[in-house]
Amino acid sequence: MSLSHTLLALLERAPSHGYDLKQAFDARFGHDRPLHYGQVYSTLARLLKNGLIQIDAVEPGEGPERKRYAITDAGVTDVAEWMARPERPEPYLQSTLYTKVVLALLTGRDATEVLDVQRGAHLALMRELTRRKSTGDLADALICDHAIFHLEADLRWLELTAARLGQLAEAVHP
């Protein structure tokens, strides 16, 4: 996810302070990984330097002055171009899991155990995400569904690999 573009799009709705942007991000996208304030303010500084946002107002506070940021026309154009660009599909052609299975076979370890342990971890995460879906809002449910569908694809791969383990062992030990 592009933090810069996400913050720009949030600013497109209305000018905001850094604190408010962090809160909006965390509420919609940061369930598993909330932003650090340092990330927000360093990103805002970069966007300001690049002319994609401007300081809309400076308000006195108990501590430092509070700056309210607004998106510029260049920022709106940048967000529109980003939104129109498709994300590159990730084919996972060299996954760590595949590497572990092959290395288990090469080193005489039990590759079935590697697959079983991973299957257990995937199923546990799927159960957790399913519970989370039942208590969250629609946005959270959609995020969980996305993750569950990827985990289901991984589980299909784990089953296929387990079924072909003999063939793979022959291929890595010619």
N, C-alpha and C positions, 0 to 999 in steps of 0.2 A: 504494500500500500504506500502511496506517495503522501507523506505527511504534509509536504508543502501544498500539494493540490487539495488535500482534504481541508486544510485550514483556509485556503483561498475560497473554496466553495462554501465553507461555513461563513466566511466574511461576506460572501456575495448576498447572503440573506439579510445581513444587517451589520453595521459597524460594531465591533466588540473589543473588550479588553482581553489581554492574554489569559487571565484567570477564567473568564467566561468561555473562551475558546477551548481551554483545557477541559472544563466541565462538560461542554457540549460534545467534545470528542469522546471523552470517557463514557458518557451516557449512551452514545450510539455505537462506538467502535472499540472501546477500551475495556470491555468486560474482563478479558484475560490478561491484557497488558496495558494498564493505564499509562498515560503519558507522564513524564517527569516535567516539571515546570521549566527546567533548563532546556529541554527539547523544544518546548513551545516558544520560548523567548529567543533561542538561537535561530529557529526557523523564521520567526517574525523578523528578526534582524536581517536575515538573508533576503527575505521577500521585499523588505523595505529598500535594501541596497539595490536590488534588481528592478525596482520601480513597479512591482506588482501590487504593492499596498502603499498606503500613505498614513501618516498620523492624522486622524480626524479631529481629535481633541486631546488636550492635556488637562487632567483634573488634579487638584491638590488632594493629598491623602495624609494619613497619619505618618506614613513613612515616605518613600519616594513618590514622586508624582505618578499618577496613573495615566497611561496612554491608551487611547481608544484608536483602533486601527480600522481602516476602510479599504476595500479593494479598489484598484484603479481600473481603467478601461483595458489596459494591457493585462492586468490580472484576470479580468473576465474572459478575455480572448484566450489566455493561457489555459484556464480551466475548461473552456469549451473545446479547445483542441485536445486536451488530455482526455476528456470524457468521450470524444469521438474516436479516439485511437483504441483499437482492441488490445486487450492484454495478451501477451505471448503465452500460449498454452505451455504448461510445464510437462514435458513428456516423462520425466523421471527415468531417463535411460541409464543412468549410473547411480542407482540408489545405494545408500549405505547398507541397507538390509540385504540387497543382492550381493554386495561385496562380502558381508559377514557370512552368508551361506556358502559362497565359493571358497572363502578362506577357511571355513570350518572343514569343508571337504579336503582342501589341500593340506591341512595340518592334522588330519585324523580326528578332529572333534566331531561331535554329534550334530549334524546340520538339522536334524529333525528337532532337536532340543532348541536350537536357535529359532526355528519357525514357530514352535509351540509357545515359547516365551513371548515372542512378538505377538502371536495370536491373542494370548491372554491380555497383553497390554492394550491391544486394539479393542478387544471386547469390553474391557474395563472402562476405557475412555468412551466407547459408544454408550454404555449404560449411564455414565455420568452426564453425557450430552443429552441423552433422552430425558433424564430427570430434569436437567436444566431447561429443556424445551417446555416441559409441563408447567414450570413456574414463571417463565419469562414472558416478555411481550412478543409481538409478531416479529420484530426485527431480530431479537435474540433467537427465536425459533428458526428463522431463515438462516442465520449464521450457523446454528447448530446443525441444521439439515445439510448445509454445504459440507461441513466437516464430516458428518456421518456418511455422506455419499462417498467422500474420498476414502474414508476408513473401510467402507464396504468394498470398494475397488481393491484396496490393499489386501483385504481378507480373501478375495477371489484369487489374487496373485499368490498369496500364501498357500492356498489349497492347491492351485495348479503346480506350484513349485514343489510342494510336498509329493504330489503324484508323480512328478518327473525327476525326483531326487536321484534315482538310480541312473537315469540317462545323464544327468548333470555330473554325477560322480565319474562316470565313464569318460565324459568329455574333458574333465579337468585332470584326469589321470589316464592319459592315452596309453 
